[in-house]
Amino acid sequence: QICVVFSEELKCWCRAIIKSIMYCTDHYQTECFLVDYAKYIFVKSKDIRVALEAFMQIPYRAKKCRLYRTKPVTLRIDFCEDTAKIVPAKRWDSAATRYFQNLLK
């Protein structure tokens, strides 16, 4: 279900999908995926609202997608042998993610 959450970082109300809810000391915190910004944020439960139908009619600006058969790689440097080679990685590192985002822009 899509709801509306307030993003402290963006300083505005955004449409979001709630991914998980956790209890923190004196309040509930939710992990949300912002459908117009394609990013995950944490918000307090008091900053979540029900979305108006008119607000939901606006098309999403971002879509979650996957790169079919694209696997993460990383640069492994061996200082003893003075070599560097690209090897498979378990997850995408921040440099590769930033490079891909720059390509999209």
Residue pairs with C-beta under 8 A, 6 or more apart in sequence:
1 17
1 18
2 15
2 16
2 17
2 35
2 51
2 56
3 15
3 16
3 17
3 18
3 48
3 49
3 50
3 51
4 13
4 14
4 15
4 16
4 48
4 49
4 50
4 51
4 55
5 13
5 14
5 16
5 30
5 32
5 34
5 41
5 43
5 47
5 48
5 49
6 12
6 13
6 14
6 43
6 47
7 13
7 14
7 34
7 41
7 43
8 43
9 41
10 37
13 49
14 34
14 35
14 36
14 37
15 34
15 35
15 36
15 51
15 55
15 56
15 60
16 32
16 33
16 34
16 35
16 41
16 43
17 32
17 33
17 35
18 30
18 31
18 32
18 48
19 30
19 31
19 32
19 33
19 40
20 30
20 31
21 28
21 29
21 30
21 31
21 45
22 28
22 29
22 30
22 31
23 29
27 44
27 45
27 46
28 44
28 45
29 42
29 43
29 44
29 45
30 42
30 43
30 44
30 45
30 48
31 40
31 41
31 42
32 40
32 41
32 42
32 43
33 39
33 40
33 64
34 40
34 41
34 62
35 60
35 61
35 62
36 60
36 61
36 62
37 61
37 62
38 62
38 63
38 64
71 88
72 88
72 89
72 90
72 91
72 92
72 93
72 96
73 86
73 87
73 88
73 89
73 96
74 86
74 87
74 88
74 89
74 93
74 96
75 84
75 85
75 86
75 87
76 84
76 85
76 86
76 87
77 83
77 84
78 84
